């Protein structure tokens, strides 16, 4: 059988591959939501809508979520780039710089 449009003729049904794909998809969605929550929190901080206590609580929550995401990616052998789904002509799901967690220049 030949490939059609770059799609393999058979679906990989190996349990490890299926698990990795599912974990990758779930973590991608969680990362997308985490980034959206972070942006919304920054907008609310900039608008002055939050108290100092709320800002501290949101900051701590977002840091813990990011830390847990790092642990889960490491556990499943995934990199941040693995979570950035390529949407073809639309580009990638997550901003390119969001997958680079290295030190800022």
C-alpha distances in whole Angstrom, upper triangle without the diagonal:
4,7,9,13,13,11,9,6,9,13,15,17,20,23,24,22,22,26,26,24,26,29,28,28,31,33,32,34,37,37,37,39,41,41,42,45,46,47,48,51,52,52,55,56,57,58,61,59,59,62,62,61,58,57,58,56,53,53,53,50,48,48,48,44,43,44,42,39,40,40,37,35,36,36,32,32,31,32,34,31,28,30,30,27,26,26,25,28,30,30,30,31,34,37,36,39,39,36,39,41,43,47,48,49
4,7,10,9,9,8,6,10,13,15,18,21,24,25,22,22,26,25,23,26,29,27,27,31,32,30,32,35,35,35,38,40,40,41,44,45,45,47,49,50,50,53,54,55,56,59,58,58,60,61,60,57,55,56,54,51,51,51,49,46,47,46,43,42,43,41,38,38,39,36,34,35,35,32,31,30,31,32,29,27,28,28,25,23,24,22,25,27,27,28,29,32,34,33,37,37,34,36,39,41,44,45,46
4,6,6,6,5,5,9,12,14,17,19,23,23,20,20,24,23,21,23,26,24,24,27,29,27,29,32,32,31,34,36,36,37,40,41,41,43,45,46,46,49,51,51,52,55,54,54,57,57,56,53,52,53,51,48,48,48,45,43,43,43,40,38,40,38,35,35,36,33,31,33,33,29,28,27,28,29,26,23,25,24,21,20,20,18,21,24,24,24,25,28,30,29,33,33,31,33,36,38,41,42,43
4,5,5,7,7,11,13,16,19,21,24,25,21,21,25,24,21,23,26,24,23,27,29,27,28,31,31,30,33,36,35,36,39,40,40,41,44,45,45,47,49,49,51,53,52,53,56,56,56,52,51,52,50,47,47,48,45,42,43,43,40,38,40,39,35,36,37,34,32,34,34,30,30,28,29,29,26,24,25,24,21,19,18,17,19,21,22,23,24,27,29,29,33,32,31,33,36,38,41,42,43
4,6,9,10,13,14,17,20,23,25,25,22,22,25,24,21,23,26,23,22,26,27,25,26,30,29,28,31,33,32,33,36,37,37,39,41,42,42,45,47,46,48,51,50,50,53,53,53,50,49,50,48,45,45,45,43,40,41,41,38,36,38,37,33,34,36,33,30,32,33,29,29,26,27,27,24,22,23,21,18,16,15,13,15,18,19,20,21,25,26,26,29,30,28,30,34,36,39,39,40
4,6,9,12,13,14,18,20,23,22,19,19,22,21,18,21,23,21,20,24,25,23,25,28,27,27,30,32,31,32,35,36,36,38,40,41,41,44,46,46,47,50,49,49,52,52,52,49,47,48,47,43,43,43,41,38,39,39,36,34,36,35,31,31,33,30,27,29,30,26,25,23,24,24,21,19,21,19,16,14,15,13,16,18,18,18,20,23,25,24,28,28,26,28,31,33,36,37,38
4,6,8,9,11,15,17,20,20,16,16,20,19,16,18,21,19,18,22,24,22,23,27,26,26,29,31,31,31,34,36,35,37,40,40,41,44,45,46,47,50,48,49,51,52,51,48,46,47,46,42,42,43,40,37,38,38,35,33,35,33,30,31,32,29,26,28,29,25,24,23,23,24,21,19,20,19,16,15,15,14,17,19,19,19,20,23,25,25,28,28,26,29,31,34,37,37,39
4,5,7,9,12,15,18,18,14,15,19,18,16,18,21,19,19,23,24,23,25,28,28,28,31,32,32,34,36,37,38,40,42,43,44,46,47,48,50,52,51,51,53,53,52,49,48,49,47,44,44,44,41,39,39,39,36,34,35,34,30,31,32,29,26,28,28,24,24,22,24,25,22,19,21,21,18,17,18,17,21,22,22,22,23,25,28,27,30,30,27,30,32,34,38,39,41
4,7,10,12,15,18,19,16,16,20,20,18,20,23,22,22,25,27,26,27,30,31,31,33,35,35,36,39,40,41,42,45,46,46,49,50,51,52,55,53,53,56,56,55,52,51,51,50,47,46,47,44,41,42,42,38,37,38,36,33,34,34,31,29,31,30,27,26,25,27,28,26,23,24,24,21,21,21,20,23,25,25,25,26,29,31,31,34,33,31,34,36,38,42,43,44
4,6,9,12,15,16,13,13,17,17,15,18,21,20,20,23,25,24,26,29,29,29,32,34,34,35,38,39,40,42,44,45,46,48,50,50,52,54,52,52,55,55,54,51,50,50,48,45,45,45,42,40,41,40,36,35,36,34,31,32,32,29,27,29,28,24,24,24,26,27,25,22,23,24,21,21,22,22,25,26,26,25,26,28,31,31,34,33,30,33,35,37,41,42,44
4,6,9,12,13,10,10,14,14,12,14,17,17,16,19,21,21,22,25,26,26,29,31,31,32,35,36,37,38,41,42,43,45,46,47,49,51,49,49,51,51,50,47,46,46,44,42,42,41,38,36,37,36,33,32,33,31,28,29,29,25,24,26,25,21,22,21,23,24,23,19,20,21,18,19,20,20,24,25,25,23,23,26,29,29,32,30,28,31,32,35,39,40,42
4,6,9,10,7,7,11,11,10,13,15,15,16,18,20,20,22,24,25,26,28,30,31,32,34,35,37,38,40,41,43,44,46,47,49,50,49,48,50,50,49,46,45,45,43,40,40,40,37,35,36,34,31,30,31,29,26,27,26,23,22,23,22,18,19,18,21,23,21,18,19,21,18,19,21,22,25,26,25,24,23,26,29,28,31,29,26,29,31,33,37,38,41
4,6,8,7,6,10,11,11,12,15,16,16,18,20,21,22,24,26,27,28,30,31,33,34,36,37,39,40,42,43,45,46,48,49,51,49,48,50,50,49,46,45,45,43,40,40,40,37,35,36,34,31,31,31,28,26,27,26,23,22,23,21,18,19,19,22,24,23,19,20,22,20,22,23,24,28,29,28,26,25,27,30,30,33,31,28,31,32,35,38,40,42
4,6,5,6,9,10,11,12,14,15,17,18,20,21,23,24,26,27,29,30,32,33,35,36,38,39,41,42,44,45,46,48,50,51,49,48,50,50,48,46,45,44,42,40,40,39,36,35,35,33,30,30,30,27,25,25,24,21,20,21,19,16,17,18,21,23,23,19,20,23,21,23,25,26,30,30,29,27,26,28,31,30,32,30,28,30,31,33,37,39,41
4,5,5,6,9,10,10,12,14,15,16,18,20,21,22,24,26,27,28,30,32,33,34,36,37,39,40,42,43,44,46,48,49,47,46,48,47,45,43,43,42,39,37,37,36,33,32,32,30,28,28,27,24,23,23,22,19,18,19,17,14,15,17,20,22,22,18,19,22,21,24,25,27,31,31,29,27,26,27,30,30,32,30,27,29,30,32,36,38,41
4,6,5,6,9,10,10,12,14,15,16,18,20,21,22,24,26,26,28,30,31,32,34,36,37,38,40,42,43,44,46,47,46,44,46,45,44,41,41,40,37,36,35,34,31,30,30,28,25,25,25,22,20,20,19,16,15,16,14,10,12,13,17,19,19,16,17,20,20,22,24,26,30,30,28,25,24,25,28,27,29,27,24,26,27,29,33,35,38
4,5,5,6,9,10,10,12,14,15,16,18,20,21,22,24,25,27,29,30,31,33,35,36,37,39,41,42,43,45,46,45,44,46,45,44,41,40,40,38,35,35,34,32,30,30,28,26,25,25,22,20,20,20,17,15,16,15,11,12,12,16,18,17,14,15,18,17,19,21,23,26,26,25,22,22,23,26,25,27,25,22,25,26,28,32,34,36
4,6,5,6,9,10,11,12,14,15,17,18,20,21,23,24,26,27,29,30,32,33,35,36,38,39,41,42,44,45,43,42,44,44,43,40,39,39,36,34,34,33,31,29,29,28,25,24,25,22,20,21,20,17,16,18,16,12,14,14,17,19,18,15,15,18,16,19,20,22,26,26,25,22,21,22,26,26,28,26,23,26,27,29,33,35,37
4,5,5,6,8,10,11,12,14,15,16,18,20,21,22,24,26,27,28,30,32,33,34,36,37,38,40,42,43,41,40,42,41,40,37,37,36,34,32,32,30,28,26,27,25,22,22,22,19,17,18,17,13,13,15,13,9,12,12,16,17,18,14,14,17,17,20,21,24,28,27,25,22,21,22,25,25,27,24,22,24,25,27,31,33,36
4,5,5,6,9,10,10,12,14,15,16,18,20,21,22,24,25,26,28,30,31,32,34,36,37,38,40,41,40,39,41,40,39,36,35,35,32,30,30,29,26,25,25,23,20,20,20,17,15,16,15,12,10,12,11,7,9,9,12,14,14,10,11,14,14,17,19,22,25,24,23,20,18,19,22,22,24,21,18,21,22,24,28,30,33
4,6,5,6,9,10,10,12,14,15,16,19,20,21,23,24,26,27,29,30,32,33,35,36,37,39,41,39,38,40,40,39,36,35,35,33,30,30,30,27,25,25,24,21,20,21,19,16,17,17,14,12,15,14,10,12,10,13,14,14,10,10,13,11,14,16,18,22,21,20,17,16,17,21,20,23,20,18,21,22,25,28,30,33
4,5,5,6,9,10,11,12,14,15,17,18,20,21,23,24,26,27,29,30,32,33,35,36,38,39,37,36,38,38,37,34,33,33,31,28,29,28,25,23,24,23,19,19,20,18,15,17,17,13,13,15,14,11,13,12,15,15,16,12,11,14,13,16,17,20,24,22,21,18,16,18,21,22,24,21,19,22,23,26,29,31,34
4,5,5,6,8,10,10,12,14,15,16,18,20,21,22,24,26,27,28,30,31,32,34,36,37,35,34,36,36,34,31,31,30,28,26,26,25,22,20,21,19,16,16,17,14,11,13,13,9,9,12,11,8,10,9,12,13,14,11,10,13,13,17,18,21,25,23,22,18,16,17,20,20,22,19,17,20,20,23,26,28,31
4,6,5,6,9,10,10,12,14,15,16,18,20,21,22,24,25,27,29,30,31,33,35,36,35,34,36,35,34,31,30,30,28,25,25,25,22,20,20,19,16,15,17,14,11,13,13,10,8,12,12,9,10,8,10,10,10,7,6,9,10,13,15,18,21,20,18,15,13,13,17,17,19,16,14,17,18,21,24,26,29
4,6,5,6,9,10,11,13,14,15,17,18,20,21,23,24,26,27,29,30,32,33,35,33,32,35,35,34,31,30,30,28,25,25,25,22,20,21,20,17,17,18,16,13,15,16,13,12,15,15,12,14,11,13,12,12,9,7,10,9,12,13,17,20,18,17,14,12,13,16,17,19,17,15,19,19,23,26,27,30
4,5,5,6,9,10,11,12,14,16,17,18,20,21,22,24,26,27,29,30,32,33,31,30,32,32,31,28,27,27,25,22,23,22,19,18,19,18,14,15,16,14,11,14,14,11,11,15,14,12,14,12,14,13,14,12,9,12,12,15,16,20,23,21,20,16,13,14,18,19,20,17,16,19,19,23,26,27,31
4,5,5,6,8,10,10,12,14,15,16,18,20,21,22,24,25,26,28,30,31,30,28,31,30,29,26,25,25,23,20,20,20,17,15,16,15,11,11,13,11,7,10,11,8,8,12,12,10,12,10,11,10,12,10,7,10,11,15,17,20,23,21,19,15,13,12,15,16,17,14,13,16,16,19,22,24,27
4,5,5,6,9,10,11,12,14,15,17,18,20,21,23,24,26,27,29,30,29,28,31,30,30,27,25,26,24,21,21,21,18,16,17,17,13,12,15,13,10,12,14,11,10,14,15,13,14,11,11,9,10,8,5,7,8,12,13,17,19,17,15,12,9,9,12,13,15,12,11,14,15,19,22,23,26
4,5,5,6,9,10,11,12,14,15,17,18,20,21,23,24,26,27,29,27,26,29,29,28,25,24,25,23,20,20,21,17,15,17,17,13,13,16,14,11,14,16,13,13,17,17,16,17,14,15,12,14,12,9,10,10,14,14,18,20,17,16,13,10,10,14,16,17,14,14,17,18,21,24,25,28
4,5,5,6,9,10,10,12,14,15,16,18,20,21,22,24,26,27,25,24,26,26,25,22,21,22,19,16,17,17,14,12,14,13,9,10,13,11,8,12,13,11,12,15,16,15,17,14,14,12,14,13,10,12,13,17,17,21,23,20,19,16,12,11,15,17,17,13,13,17,16,20,23,23,27
4,5,5,6,9,10,10,12,14,15,16,18,20,21,23,24,26,24,23,26,25,25,22,20,21,19,16,16,16,14,11,12,13,9,8,11,11,8,10,13,11,11,14,16,15,16,13,12,9,12,12,8,9,11,15,16,20,21,19,17,13,10,9,11,13,13,10,10,13,13,17,19,20,23
4,5,5,6,9,10,11,12,14,16,17,19,20,21,23,25,23,23,26,26,25,22,21,22,20,17,17,18,16,13,15,16,12,11,15,14,11,14,17,15,14,18,19,18,19,16,15,12,13,13,9,9,11,14,14,18,19,16,15,12,8,7,10,12,13,10,11,14,15,18,21,21,24
4,5,5,6,8,10,10,12,14,15,16,18,20,21,22,21,20,23,23,23,19,18,19,18,14,15,16,13,11,14,14,11,11,15,14,12,15,17,16,16,19,20,20,21,18,18,15,16,16,13,13,14,17,17,21,22,19,18,15,12,10,13,16,16,13,14,17,17,21,23,23,26
4,5,5,6,9,10,10,12,14,15,16,18,20,21,20,19,21,21,20,17,16,16,15,11,12,13,10,7,10,11,8,8,11,11,10,12,15,14,14,18,19,19,20,17,16,13,16,16,13,14,16,19,19,23,24,21,20,16,13,11,13,15,15,11,13,15,14,18,20,20,23
4,5,5,6,9,10,11,12,14,15,16,18,20,19,19,21,21,21,18,16,17,16,13,13,14,12,9,11,13,10,9,13,14,12,14,17,16,16,19,21,21,21,18,17,13,15,16,13,12,15,17,18,21,22,19,17,14,11,9,10,13,12,8,11,13,13,16,18,17,21
4,5,5,6,9,10,11,12,14,15,17,18,17,17,20,21,21,17,16,18,17,13,14,16,14,11,14,16,13,13,16,17,15,17,20,19,19,22,24,24,24,21,20,16,18,19,15,15,16,18,18,22,22,18,18,15,12,10,11,15,15,12,14,17,17,20,21,21,24
4,5,5,6,9,10,10,12,14,15,16,15,14,17,18,17,14,13,15,13,9,11,13,10,8,12,13,11,12,15,16,14,17,20,19,20,23,24,24,25,22,21,18,20,21,17,17,19,22,22,25,26,22,21,19,16,14,15,18,17,14,16,18,18,21,22,21,25
4,5,5,6,9,10,10,12,14,15,15,14,16,16,16,13,11,13,12,9,9,11,10,7,10,12,11,10,14,15,14,16,19,19,19,22,24,24,25,22,20,17,19,21,18,17,20,22,23,26,26,23,21,19,16,13,14,16,15,12,15,16,15,18,19,18,21
4,5,5,6,9,10,11,12,14,14,14,17,17,18,15,13,15,15,12,12,15,14,11,13,16,14,14,17,19,17,19,22,22,22,25,27,27,27,24,22,19,20,22,19,18,20,22,22,25,25,21,20,18,15,13,13,16,14,12,15,17,16,19,20,18,21
4,5,5,6,9,10,11,12,11,12,15,16,17,13,12,15,14,11,12,15,14,12,15,17,15,16,19,20,19,21,24,24,24,27,29,29,30,27,25,22,23,25,21,20,22,24,24,27,27,23,22,21,18,16,16,19,18,16,19,21,20,23,23,22,25
4,5,5,6,9,10,11,10,9,12,13,13,10,8,11,11,7,9,12,11,10,13,15,14,15,18,19,19,21,23,24,24,27,28,29,30,27,25,22,24,26,22,22,24,26,27,30,30,26,25,23,20,18,18,21,19,16,20,21,19,22,22,21,24
4,5,5,6,8,10,10,10,13,13,15,12,9,12,13,10,10,13,13,11,14,17,16,16,19,21,20,21,24,25,25,27,30,30,31,28,26,22,24,26,23,22,25,26,27,29,29,26,25,23,20,18,17,19,17,16,19,20,18,21,20,19,21
4,5,5,6,9,9,10,13,15,16,13,11,15,16,12,13,17,16,14,17,20,19,19,22,24,23,25,28,28,28,30,33,33,33,30,28,25,26,28,25,24,26,27,27,30,29,25,25,23,21,19,18,21,19,18,21,22,22,24,23,22,24
4,5,5,6,5,6,10,12,13,10,9,13,13,11,12,16,15,14,17,20,19,20,23,24,24,26,28,29,29,32,33,34,35,32,30,27,29,30,27,26,28,30,30,33,32,28,28,26,24,22,21,24,22,20,24,25,24,26,26,24,27
4,5,5,6,6,9,9,12,9,7,11,12,10,11,14,15,14,16,19,19,19,22,24,24,25,28,29,29,31,33,34,35,32,30,27,29,31,28,27,30,31,31,34,34,30,29,28,25,23,22,24,22,20,24,24,23,25,24,22,25
4,5,8,9,12,12,15,13,11,14,16,14,14,18,18,17,19,22,22,21,24,26,26,27,30,31,31,33,36,36,36,34,31,28,30,32,29,28,30,31,31,34,33,30,29,27,25,23,21,24,22,21,24,25,23,25,24,22,24
4,6,8,11,13,16,13,12,16,17,15,16,20,20,19,21,24,24,24,27,28,28,30,33,33,33,36,38,38,39,36,34,30,32,34,31,30,32,33,33,35,34,31,30,29,27,25,24,27,25,23,27,28,27,29,28,26,28
4,6,8,10,13,11,10,14,15,14,15,18,19,19,21,23,24,24,27,28,29,30,33,34,34,36,38,39,40,37,35,32,34,36,33,32,34,36,35,38,38,34,33,32,30,27,26,29,27,25,29,29,28,30,28,27,29
4,7,10,12,9,10,13,14,13,15,18,18,18,20,22,22,23,26,27,28,30,32,32,33,36,37,38,39,36,35,32,34,35,32,31,33,35,35,38,37,33,33,32,29,27,26,29,27,26,29,30,28,31,30,28,31
4,7,8,6,6,10,10,10,12,14,15,15,18,20,20,21,24,25,26,28,30,30,31,34,35,36,37,35,34,30,33,34,31,31,33,35,35,38,38,34,34,32,29,27,26,29,27,25,28,29,27,29,28,27,30
4,5,5,6,9,10,11,12,14,15,16,18,20,21,22,24,26,27,29,30,32,33,35,36,38,39,37,35,32,35,36,33,34,36,38,38,41,41,38,37,35,32,30,29,32,29,27,30,31,28,30,29,28,31
4,5,5,6,9,10,10,12,14,15,16,18,20,21,22,24,26,27,29,30,32,33,35,36,37,35,34,31,34,36,33,33,36,38,39,42,42,38,37,35,32,29,29,31,28,26,29,29,27,28,27,26,29
4,5,5,6,9,10,11,12,14,15,17,18,20,21,23,24,26,27,29,30,32,33,35,36,34,33,31,34,35,32,33,36,38,39,42,42,39,38,35,32,30,30,32,29,27,29,30,27,29,28,28,31
4,5,5,6,8,10,10,12,14,15,16,18,20,21,22,24,26,27,28,30,31,33,34,32,31,29,32,33,30,30,33,35,36,39,39,36,35,32,29,27,27,29,27,24,27,28,25,28,27,27,30
4,5,5,6,9,10,11,12,14,15,16,18,20,21,23,24,26,27,29,30,32,33,31,29,26,29,31,28,28,31,33,34,37,37,34,32,30,27,25,24,27,24,22,24,25,22,24,24,23,26
4,6,5,6,9,10,11,12,14,15,16,18,20,21,23,24,26,27,29,30,31,30,29,26,29,31,28,29,32,34,35,38,39,36,34,31,29,26,26,27,25,22,25,25,22,24,23,23,26
4,5,5,6,9,10,11,12,14,15,16,18,20,21,22,24,26,27,29,30,29,28,25,29,29,27,28,30,33,34,37,38,35,33,31,28,25,25,28,25,22,24,25,22,24,24,24,28
4,5,5,6,8,10,10,12,14,15,16,18,20,21,22,24,26,27,28,26,25,23,26,27,24,24,27,30,30,34,35,31,30,27,24,21,22,24,22,19,21,22,20,22,22,22,26
4,5,5,6,9,10,11,12,14,15,17,18,20,21,23,24,26,27,25,24,21,24,25,23,24,27,29,30,33,34,31,29,26,24,21,21,23,20,17,19,20,17,19,19,19,23
4,6,5,6,9,10,10,12,14,15,17,18,20,21,22,24,26,24,23,21,25,26,23,25,27,30,32,35,36,33,31,28,25,22,23,24,22,19,20,21,18,20,20,21,24
4,5,5,6,9,10,11,12,14,15,16,18,20,21,23,24,23,22,20,23,24,21,23,25,28,29,33,34,31,29,26,23,21,22,23,21,18,20,21,18,21,21,22,26
4,5,5,6,9,10,10,12,14,15,16,18,20,21,22,20,19,17,20,21,18,19,22,25,26,30,31,28,26,23,20,17,18,20,18,14,16,17,15,17,18,19,23
4,5,5,6,9,10,11,12,14,15,17,18,20,21,19,18,16,20,21,18,20,23,26,28,31,32,29,27,24,21,18,19,20,18,14,16,16,13,15,16,17,21
4,5,5,6,9,10,11,12,14,15,16,18,20,19,18,17,20,21,19,21,24,27,29,32,34,31,29,25,23,20,21,22,20,17,17,18,15,17,18,20,24
4,5,5,6,9,10,10,12,14,15,17,18,16,16,14,18,18,16,18,20,24,25,29,30,27,26,22,19,17,18,20,18,15,15,17,14,17,19,20,24
4,5,5,6,9,10,11,12,14,15,16,14,13,11,15,16,14,15,19,22,24,27,29,26,23,20,18,15,16,17,15,12,12,13,10,14,15,17,21
4,5,5,6,9,10,11,12,15,15,14,14,13,16,17,15,18,21,24,26,29,31,29,26,23,21,18,19,19,18,14,14,14,11,14,16,18,21
4,5,5,6,9,10,10,12,14,13,14,13,17,16,15,18,20,24,26,29,31,29,27,23,21,18,20,21,19,16,15,17,14,17,19,21,25
4,5,5,6,9,10,11,12,10,11,10,13,13,11,14,16,20,22,25,28,25,23,19,17,15,17,17,17,13,12,14,12,15,18,20,23
4,6,5,6,9,10,10,9,9,8,12,12,12,14,17,21,23,26,28,26,24,20,18,16,17,17,16,13,11,12,10,12,15,18,21
4,6,5,6,9,10,10,11,12,15,14,14,17,20,23,26,29,31,29,27,23,21,19,21,21,20,17,15,16,13,16,18,21,25
4,5,5,6,8,8,10,11,14,13,12,15,18,21,24,27,29,27,25,21,19,18,20,20,20,17,15,17,15,18,21,23,27
4,5,5,6,5,6,8,11,9,9,13,15,18,21,24,27,25,22,19,17,16,18,17,17,15,12,14,13,15,19,21,24
4,5,5,6,7,10,13,12,12,16,18,21,24,27,30,28,25,22,21,19,21,20,19,17,14,15,14,15,19,21,24
4,6,8,10,13,15,13,14,18,20,23,26,28,31,30,27,24,23,21,23,23,23,20,17,18,17,19,22,25,28
4,6,9,12,13,11,12,15,17,20,23,25,29,27,25,21,20,20,22,21,22,19,16,18,18,20,23,26,29
4,7,10,12,10,11,15,16,19,22,25,28,27,24,21,20,19,21,20,20,18,15,16,16,18,21,24,27
4,7,8,6,8,11,13,16,19,21,24,23,20,17,16,15,17,16,17,15,12,13,14,16,19,22,24
4,5,5,7,9,12,15,18,20,23,22,18,15,15,13,15,13,14,12,8,10,10,12,16,18,21
4,5,5,7,10,13,16,18,21,19,16,12,12,10,11,10,10,8,5,7,8,11,14,16,19
4,5,5,8,10,13,15,18,17,13,10,11,9,10,9,10,9,6,8,10,13,16,17,19
4,6,7,10,13,15,18,17,14,11,11,11,13,12,14,12,9,12,13,16,19,21,23
4,6,9,12,15,18,16,14,10,9,8,11,11,13,10,8,12,13,16,19,20,23
4,6,9,12,14,13,10,6,6,6,8,8,11,9,7,11,13,16,19,20,22
4,6,9,12,11,9,6,5,7,10,11,14,12,11,15,17,20,23,23,25
4,6,9,8,6,4,6,9,11,11,14,14,13,16,19,21,24,24,26
4,6,5,5,5,6,10,12,13,16,16,15,19,21,24,27,26,28
4,5,6,7,10,13,14,14,18,18,18,20,23,26,28,28,29
4,5,9,11,14,14,15,18,19,19,22,25,27,29,28,29
4,7,8,11,12,13,16,17,17,20,23,25,27,26,28
4,7,9,9,9,13,14,14,16,20,22,24,23,24
4,6,7,7,11,11,11,14,17,19,22,21,23
4,7,9,12,10,11,14,16,19,22,21,24
4,6,8,7,8,11,13,16,18,18,20
4,6,5,7,10,12,15,17,15,17
4,5,6,7,11,13,15,14,16
4,5,5,8,10,11,10,12
4,5,7,10,12,11,14
4,6,9,12,12,15
4,6,9,9,12
4,7,8,12
4,6,9
4,6
4
